[in-house]
Structure formats: C-alpha cells, structure tokens
C-alpha cells in the first residue's frame, strides 16, 4: 500500500483524514503480519506509522476510534474480572484417543441418532485442536464490544481489555453482510517461539517459567493489568459461532468462510471431509504434522458439518452429540538422569540442565532437558541416577516432569546448588524474592557480550561507533574479555577487522577516549547492575556523590535512599562487593575512566513530588525541565496517575491534559512552572 504525506502544519481536517488513512494502513499491515504471515514493510516502518498515528491522536483526542491500533496497548489495571454469563453455553467436547473411538463414539452415534444406515456418508469438518484458552467475542454492528473466557461453560470472566491487545484480531469487522450481532468462539494461544522467549525472559529475571504454552497463554490473558497482556504476543483462531442475529449459516464450512471474509483469523488447516474415513486420515495427518507447526496442538476436532444436522442431534448435559475431540497420545518417555550440568545465561542466571540417557520421544532423540531452577529440582526431589519421566512439547525444550521413585536403589545423589559460577568462578547469589541463582561477575564469559554492548550503548557510556558488529569482531578476535579491555585497544587492534579503514579506527579510538569523561549516573548505569536502570543510576549518583562513596556504602545506607527498595539495594551491594567486579572497576579507573562526582541531593523543596510533561515545550527542553525538577529532589514520570502532583502542559497537549483535569491534578503552563521553581 502506498503512503501519503501530511504537511507539518496540517489543519484539523487534514489530521482527521491522515488518521483515518493511518488506521487503514496499520490494520492492513497487521493482517499481513499476524494472519497472512506475509509482511510488506519492516518493523521500523510499521513503528513509524504507529507513532505518527499516536501523535495525531494525542494532539486531537477526539480522533481516537474504537478500532484504532493505538487502543491495543492496554489500560489501567482492574481490581478483579467481572463475571459474564454466555447467552449460549460453551460446551466441552467428549474425547476420543484412537481411530476406533473416532468411528464408534462419533460416526456410529451420529448415524444411530439420525437413523442412517452404517454405510451412509456424513460430511465432517476437521480442525486442529489448539492447546490454548477458549474465549467468546461479541461484535455489535461490526465492532468488538466484549470478550470473556469460557469459565465453566455458562459463566466466564470479562477479559475485554486484554483481548483488545491481540494484534491479529480485528477490533472492527470488514467485508460484506457483517451481522448486527455476532458472538464468535475462539482459542487464544501462544506460538512456540513466543513461549520460549517469554520463558527465557522469565528465567533471566528470576521468575518461575511457565510449564507449557497453554499455561502461558492463560496466564497472559488473565492479567489484571492489560498492559502486561499487550507485551505478550498472543494469537487467536476463531472456530464456532455463538448467538448470531441478522445472518444464518448452513454449515461449519460456511461459518469459517464468512468469519475469514470479515477479517477474523481462522485456522487454514481446517478441512471438510466426505466421511469418517477422511476424519481418521486427517487425524493421522495432523499427528505427523504436529512437530512442524509453529504452535501447539494436542489433537483434532471433528464436527458434523451441517448445522441442521447439528440441531437435530442436539447435546448431552455438557457436550454436543455432533462433535468429538480426538486427542493425540502423550509425548513422554522414561529414561535415566546421568548428570546435572550448569548453564549460565546472558544475565548471569545459572540453570540446572539434565543430562539424560538418550531416549526417543515423538521421533526425536532427547539427551538434555531443562530442570528450570533449584527450587523446582528440590520440589520434585530429582537426583542424579534417578529414572525420570521426560516430556517434549513441539519445539519447546524438553523438561523433566517427575521422578519414578519406585525405581531408586539407593545410589542416587542429591544435587546441591552451586556456590561458584562454573564459567568464571565468581560467587553465586540468590537475591531476595527470586528463585534464580546468579553469577554476579561483570566479566563472566557467558555474560560479557551483552555486558559490553550495554556498556557502550547510548544511554550508558555512549561510545559512538561501537555497535553490535564491532563488539562481535572484538570478541571473535579475542581482543576483549572485560569492559575494561575496551580502553586497552590500539589502532593496530582495530586494523585487524574486516573492512576497517584508518579513519574509522581513529574515530573509534577517539570515541573511547571521549567516553572516559562521563558523569557518575551514566557510568553506574553502564555497569549493568541488575535492577539499576538509568533513573535509579541517577538517584544513586545524587545520593552518594562519587563512585568511591557508592562502592563503600552499606546495605542499610542503600535502603535509606528514596526509591531504592530491599531487592535493588541487595543487588547493588552484592555487585560492589564481588571481587571480580571490584577489579574491573579499579582497572577502568586506572585506564582513565573517572566518573565526575556530583553534588548530593539532600531533601530538596520538590522532594517526593511527581511531575508529568506533555505537549510541545517552547521555553525549555524536556531534558532541561527534568533537570530543574530533579535538582530540587522531584521526580519526572511518563504517565499520569492519582499520585501525580503536577502536569506541565505545553502547546497542543492532548490526552494527558484531559486525564489530568479529570483527576483534579494541578496543571501548570510553562510560565507557571518557572514561577513555581522561582518561588522555592
């Protein structure tokens, strides 16, 4: 699709037209990316369009529509989910576990109930059985107005805010003959790639991993804070109608085609078959295909295609007589745990990994499996030498499910948690309220790549030109082993690179030299201390004034600093009391990196006050305004809440200004803000 430009000084009408055009573009590219898996533009180009729309809507809040892509980011947390009663019950399905049961439990029953001969063909719609969470969506006049979980089949929970964050789900239906009221059932799921990424992030953050993609999807959808849901890449396939007004479907095949025509995602693997033999063949085909799918399925669903026949067949107390869920056999196997290996992640998390006697599961030989963490290892009482049950789900890393305790002979050995990092020998710590054990060494080989990239980044030491590719070459050539080694590099070192010229190498050396004159907050942030972001680093710099003071501080002194809690204080204290880290910091200083001391902020007349800036500021820059506030002990935050004290509004202030007035928060113009500072 072609993009058009909007003049910098667009009037209200041009803004309205451009916002409409951007919504159409973003919805089109969402469909290409999430439903058709065929994107036409890069992520950066999409983000640019999104930011332009968000800017227009902030300038003109009245342009925000229910189907705007900006409304997918989630809203304020709710106290609890409201109960919702389904107009039509969401029934569960009876299970079959093999070919014979598909034939007997479904086809035999259908023909008996309908009075058909045994050899009479019945058409069935076959679909993959997604392993996710069932939901009901309600579209009124084509607009998504409500969504709820299945619950007990009669009553579910209102998850409308969370469902709206799913990028692959249209907020407004398109196409012909959209019904005035459409209830549609679907299955929310998490792709295997997304599941693995979420679990990696959780383990790196010291959180317990999700057991499987279904649990992860359910946990993500049932977040009371929809902003968390918006950061989880959930997907959905729609599979059945609920209560509908204004249109009638003759069959499951017609419903799926209509739903797809209105922009709803339906599984492309759904297939109509002529008889039960086709349903059995489909079941075996999906079982073979299962391992290559990007999401988890645990069987197939077979439904009588004709809705007229479905109505004639009716239902039992909790399940329809016209459908069945054909479950796949479990993907588990028994083997022996031969050893427990230690794996160190990029943020220092040490994970126990089971080394197994090789065993075949679903056609794949498995020799290693995750044990997640020592709490889980202890809870399952897993010991070296145990016979264990291992489960493999799709492409997800195999996991040890349980121990077969009755197979023990007394030779099994308990696995103690490590005291030292297996990679660098630094001490291992467990921070309060975390399940993970961590290596705190700044120069640990398993962490050094990410440590150096972070150290050189714009918000940290801001070493211009020292990007990912340069870091990768430095490591591959063995030129750096700690961040301190960056300042030992010579021109000859850089000239060993591929395609490195004299000017570029000189620029890199100059950038390294220039970074030595940094302020304390940037240096502290650059060290990559867990839980210490840019704002916390600035707080520490203001509270302690110098690197020497910060290195010598006690845990109690850290906890007395504003906005530094027990977990963050423990992380900082542990970092500066780890010998390896002390050595690296000392080397940096000896090589000329001397963070400038700052005057301590003691109290301040704005101490504890929270400011939000919105709109275009003309009297001063945002950074200067932030400094003015922080110099007096105040905080500048990005979003408005009831705890906000002041909102400083510049030209064309948008939704934040409206929200501030709704909450009764003091609103200041730029002159008012300067007068406030002068009066202190």
N, C-alpha and C positions, 0 to 999 in steps of 0.2 A: 504494500500500500504506500502511496506517495504522501509525504509530509508537506504541510504548508507552513509559512512563517507568519508570525504575528508582530506587527510593529511595536517598538518599545513603548510607545505612549498610546496603547490601544484604548479606545473608549469602552464603555460598559458593554455595548453591543458586540464589538469585536471580541471581547473577553468571553462573552456568552457563546458565541459561535465557535471560538477556538476550544473552549472547554468541552463543548459537545463533540467536536472533531477528535479531541484527545481521548475522550471516553470511548468512542467508537474504535479508534486505533488501538488503545490498550486492551479493550475486550477482544478485538481480533487477534492481537499478538498473544494474549493469554490462551486463547483457544488453540492457536498454532503450537504453542509451547506445551501446554498441560494436557490437551486432549489428542492432538494430532501428532505430537512428538516430532514436529517439523518447523522449528523456529525460522523466521525470516530475518530477524535482526538480532544483534548481540545484546547481552545483558546490560552493557553500558548504555546502548541506545535506548533500550526499554526504560532504564532508570532515568535517563534524561527526559523522556516523555512524561514519566510519572511525576518527576519533580516539577516540571512545568505545570502540570495539572494541579498539583498540590499548592503551588504558588498562587495560581489563579483563584483557587477555592479559598485560600487564606485571605486573599485581597477582597474577594467578593463571596462571602459565606452563603449568600442566597443562591449561588450557582451549584452548591453541593446537591447531588441527587442520590436516590437510594441505590442506584446501580453503579455509582462511581467506584472505580478501582481503589480510590483512596480510602473507601469505607471498609476495607478488608484488614486494616491494621489492628483491630481490636479496640475495646473501650475499657472504661474503669472496671475494676474487679467487682463482682457481686458477692453478697454475703452467703447465698446458697442458691441452688437451682429450684425454680418453680416447677411444681408438678403439672403435667399436661395429660389430659385424657384423650386417647385416639378415638376419632369418630368410628373407625372400623378397627377391630383388634388386629394387632400384628402377630400372627400365629407363628409358632415354631414348626419345624418340619420333622417328620419321622425319619429315622436313619436307616440306610442300608449299607452293608460293609463288603458286598461282593456281587458278582453277576447274578447269582441265583436270587438274591434278595431284591435286586432291581426288578427282575422279571416277576417274582412272586408277590412282593409287597406293593408294587405299583401297578404293573401292567395287568397282572392277574386280578387285582382288586378292582381296577378301573373297568375291566370288561365284565366282571361279575356284577358290579353295581349298575352298569349301563345295559346289562342284558345282551352283551355282544358275544359272538362266537369266539372261541380261543384264537382262531387264525385271522380274526378281523384286525386290520391295521388301525392304529391310533397314532396321530401325529403328536410328537413331543417337542417342546423347546428345551434345549440343553444349554446350561450356562456353567462357567466355573464357579465353584463355591468359594467366595472370597473369605479370607480369615481376618475379619475386621469387626466393626461395631455397626449394628443396624440402626438406621435413623429414619425419621419421616420428615419430609419437607413440604411446606404449604406455600403454593404460589397463588396469589389473588390478582386477577387481571394481569397475569404475567410477571408480577413482582414477588420476590421471595419475602414473605412476611413472618414466617415462623418455622422452627425446626425443633425436633425433640428426639430423644433416644427411644429405643424400643421399650426399655424398662421391663415390666412383667408381661408385656404384650397388650395390656389395657391402659396402663398409666406409665408415662415416661417422664424425662426431665427436659425442661426448656433449655436448649443449647443454641438458640438463635444467633446470639452474638458470636459464638465460636464457629458455627457453620459458615457465617458470612466471610470468615477469613480464608476459606478454601479457594485458592486461585482457579482451580479447574471447574468450579461450579458457577453457573451464571446467576447473577443477582436479579436479572430480568430476562425472561424468555423472549426468543425472537422466532421469526418464521410465520407460517400460515396457521390460522384456526387455533390460536392459543386459547385454551378454555378459561372461562372466568374464574374457576376454582379448580385447582389441581393439587391433590395430595399424591406424593410420589415417595416410594420407599427406596432406600439405597444403603450401600455398605461403605462406611468410611474406613480407609485402610492406609497403611504406611508402606511405601516401597522399601525393598530390601536395602538399597543404597542409603536411603534416608534413615532407616532404622540403625544401620551400622554407624552412620555419622553421629546420630543422637547418642548412641551408647558410648562411642569414643569420647565425645564431649563430656558426657556424664561421668565417665570414669576418670577423665583428666581433671574434672572439677571435684572429684572426691565423692560423687553421688553414686548410689547403687544403680547398676544398669537395669534396663527393662529386660524382662525374661524373654519376650518374643515380640514380633511386630504388632500382634493384636493388642497385647497389653500396652504397648507404647501408643498405639492409636487411641485406645480407650482413655488412657491417662492424659493424652494431649487434648482430646475433645472435651474431657470433663474438668478442664482447668477453670477455676472460678475467675481467673484473670485471663480474658480473651487475648490479651497482648502476648501471653506466652504461647497460646494456641497458634497465633499468627506466625510465630517463628518456627513452628513445626510443619514441614511440607506434607500435610495430609492430602489425600486424594479421595475420590468417591466414584463408584459406579452405581447408577440407578437401575433397579431391576423389576419393579412392580408398581402398579397404581394403587392408591388407596381410594378415598372418596373423591369423585370427579363430577363436576357439573359442566354442561354445555358440549360435551363430546362423548361418544361411545366407541369403545374399542371392541373389535370382534375376536381378537386373539392376542396372545402374548407377543407374537411376532409383530403385529400392528402397533401395539403399545411401544415396543422398543424402537421401532422405526420412527414413530411420532415423537417420542422423547428426544431421540437424536436430532430430529429436524428442528426441535425447539431449542437446541443447544445444550441439552442435558447429556452428561457423559454416560455412555452405556458400554458394556464390555464387548469389544469387537469379536471376541471368540465365541459369543453366543451363536447357536446354530439350530435350525429346525431340522428334525429327522422324521422319516416316514413311519417308523415303527420302533418297538422296543429293542430290536437288534441294533438299530442305529444309535439308540441311547447307550447300550452296552459298549459299542465300539467307541463312542465319544468318551465314555468314562476311562477306557484304557488309553486313548489318545492323550487325554489331559494328564493322566498319570505319567506318561512318558515325557510330556512337555513341561511338566511341573518344575523340574530343576532349572530350566532355562528361562522361566518367566521372571520379570523384574519385581514381582510381588508374590506374596504367599497365598496359595490356595490349599485347602485341605479336603477337596473332593469336588463333586459336580452336583448341580441341582437339575432335576428333570421334572418338567411341568407339562400337564396336558395343555396343548397349545390353544384350543378353542375355549373362549370364556363362557360360551353357552354350555359346553360340557362341564366346565369347572363348576358352574352354578348348579347343574343337575347332580353332580357328585357331592357337593357340599363339604362338610368338615366334621371331624370328631371334636372332642372337648377342647383340645389345644392345637390340633394340626389338621391341615386340609387333606382330603382323600385323593386329591388330584395332583399331588407333588410329593417328591421324596428327595432327601439329601443323601447322596452316595459318597460315603467317607472313604478316603484313602487309608491304606494300612499305615501304622505309626512308623516313623523313621528313627528307630532306636536300635542299639546293639550293645551287647555286653563285651567288655574287654578288661585288660589289666592296666592299672596306672603304674608305670615303671619308674617315673621320677616327676618332680615338680621343678620346672625351670622358672627363672625370674626375668620378666620383660620390663624394660624401663621405657616409658612413654616420653613424648617430647616436652611435657611439663613436669617430668620427674616422678610420675606415678609408677609405682612398682606393682606389676600384676603377676600373680602366680599362674603359670600355664602348665597344664597336664601333658606330660609325655606319655603316650599310650602305646601299648602293643597294637600295631596296625590292624584295623578292622574295617570291613566294607559296609557302608551304610548308603542305601539308595544308589548303588553303583559307583560310589566314590570311596577311595581308601582314606581313612581318617587316622592320623597318628598324633595329632595335638588337639587340645580342647581348652577353652578358657575356664578358669576357676574363679574369675572376677576379682575377688579380694579375700583377705584373711578372715573377715567376719563370716563370709559365706562358706569358706573352706572349713571353719570351725563348726558352724551351724550344721553342716552336712557330715561332719566328722570324717572327712576324707583323709586317707593315709596312703603313703607310698606302699605299693604292693596290693592295695585293695582291688577287688573286682568291682567295676563301676558300670553304670548304665550311661551311655553317651547318646546324645540326640543331635541330629543335624537338621536344620530348617532352611531349605533353599540354599542360598549362597552365604547365609549367616554363619559366623564362626561356630563350630561345634562346641557344645557345652556338656559338662558332666552333670547329669540330672540327680543321681543318687548313688549310694554305696549298696552293694549286695552284702550286707553284714554277715549273713549266714555262711559266706564263703571264707571268712577270715580263719587263719591258722595260728595267729599269734606273732607272726614275723613282720607284720605291718608296722610302719614307722610314722609317727605324728610329724607334721611339717611345721616347724616354728617360724614365726615371721622374721625376716632378716633384720639385722642391726645396722648393716652397712650396705651401701649401693653396690651391686655386682659389677657395675660399669666403671665407677671412679673411686669407690672406697669411702665416699663421704658418708656421714651419719645419716640414718634414716629416721624420719619423724612422722608422727601422726598428729595432725592438727585437730584441735577440739572440734567435735560435731562432724568430722569427716570419717568415712570408712577406709579411705585410701592411705597407704603408706607412701611417703615421698622422699626422694633424694633431693636435698637442698643445695647441691653443688652447682654453682653457676657455670663451671667448665666441664660438667659431665658430658662425655661424648654423645650420649643419646639425646641431649638437650641443646648442644652447642649451636646447631644450625639455626633453630628458631630463636635462641638467645641472641645471636649476632644480628639476625635480621631485625629483631625488635630493638636492639641497642642502637642500630644505625637509622631507625625509622624517623620520619619527620617529626612526630610528637616527642621523640626521645632526644638522641644526640644530633639528629638531623644532618647526617653525613651525606651530602649530595653526591649522587652517582653510585653510591654503594648499595645497589639493588640486589634482588634475589640472584640474578645470573652471576654477578661479581662474587657474591658470597659463596655460591656453589663452586665456582672455579678456585677460590681461595682454599676451600675445604678439600676439593679433589686433589689439589697440588700439595696438600699438607702444610700450607703456609701459616695457618692459624689453628689454635687449639683452645684459646680462650679469647674473650673480648679484648683483653689487654694486648694480645698479639697484633691487633689491628694497628696499633701505634708503633710497632716494630717494623712494619712493612717498608720496603725500599722501592725505588723506581725499577730496579732490576727484577724484583719480585713480580711487579705488575707486567713487566715486559714479557714474562713467560706465558701470559694469557694468549688465547687465540684472538686475532684481530684487535690487538691493543696497540694504540699509537702513542707517540711521545706526548702529545698534547693531552690525551685522555688520562694517561698515567699521572701527569703533572697535576691535572685537575683533581684527581682522587687524593693525591698526597696533600694538596692544598686544603681540600675539604676536611681531611682527617686533622690537619693542623688547626684549622679554624674551629673545629668542634671541641678542642681542648678548653676553650674559654666559654664554658657553659654555665648556666645557672644551676643552683642546687636541686631545684624541683625536677628539671629535665634529667639530671644525672640519676637521681633516685628512681624516677620512672624508668629510665633506660636499663637499670639493673635487673628489671623483670621480676621483682619480688612479688610473690603470689598475693593476690588481693589488693595490690597497690597500683591503682590507675593514676592518670595524670592529676586528677583533683586531689586524691589522697597524698600524692607526692608533694603537691603544692602546700597542703596542710602541714605535712611533716617539715618541709623547708621553713615555713613560717614559725612553726612551734619550736624548732631546735636551732635554727640559725646557721648551723655549719655541719659538715659531714662528720667531723670529729665528735661533736655533741651527739649526733644521731647514732654513731657507732657505739658510743659508751652508755647509751640510755638503758634504763632498766625496764622490765615489763610493766611495772606499776606506773612509771612515768609515761610510757606509751599509752596505756589505757586511760590516763587522765586527759589526753588530748581530745579536743572536740572532734566528733565523728569517727573516732578510732575505737572500735569495739574489741572484745576479747580475742576473736578469731584473727582479725587483722593484726592486732598487737603481737600475738604469738608468732605469726608468720614473719613479721619484721624482725622481732627479737631473735628468732631462730636463724634467719638469714645472716644477720650481722655477727652471730656467734658461731657460725660454721667456719672452721679453719680455712677451707678451700676458698670460700668467698672472701674472707679477710685478706688472703694472699692476693687474690685478683684485684681487689680494691686498692691494696697497697701498691701493686705493680702499676695500676692506672695512674696513681698519683706520682709515682717515681718517673713515669713516662711523660709527665707534664699535664695530665688531666686534673685540673684543680677547680672544682665547682665553686663558684663565687658564694661567699657567705651572705645571708640576708638578715635584715633586722627582724627580730622576733615580733610576732603579732601577739600582744598581750591584751586580752579583752577586746577593746575597740567599741566605738559607740554604736556600731551596727551589729555587734556580736549576736549571733543566733538568728538574725533577720534574713529572710529568703526573698530574693528579687527575681523577677522574670522580665526579660526584654522582648518586645515584639514590634513588628513593623520596621520601617526604614529610619534609622537614626541619622540626623544631619549635623548635630552639634559635636558628636564624638563617635568613635568606632565602638563596636561591641567589645573588642578586647580592652580598650581603654576604660570603658564603662565597668567591665568586670573588675579591672584592677582597682578602680576607685572604690568599689564596694568591698572587695576583699582586703584592701588596705585598712579598712575600718572594722574588719572582723566579720563582715557579712558573707552570705553565700549567693551565688548566681546559679539558678536551676533552669532546666529546659522546659518543664511542664508546670501547669497551674494545678494547685490543689487547695483545699481549705487551709493548709498550713502556710501558703504563700502570704507574705506580708505586703509586698508592693509589686505592681506591674507597671513598668515604664513603657509607654506606648509612643512609638514614632509614627511617621506618615504611613497611611494605608495599613494600619494594624487591623488584623482580621479576627479569626475565631477566638484567639486567646483573649482579646479585649472583651469580646462578648461574654466569654465564660467568666472573666474577672468580675464584670458587672453583675452577672447572675449570682456569683458567690459573695458579693459585697466586699471584694478586696479593693484596697486603696489603689487608684490608678493615677499615675504621675505622667505629666508631659516631660519633655526634656528639660525645660526651664525649671519645672517643679523639682525634678531630680537633682539638678545642680544646686537649687536653693536648699534642698534637704541636706546635701553634703556640706554646704557652707555654714549651715546652722548648727552643725555638730560641734 
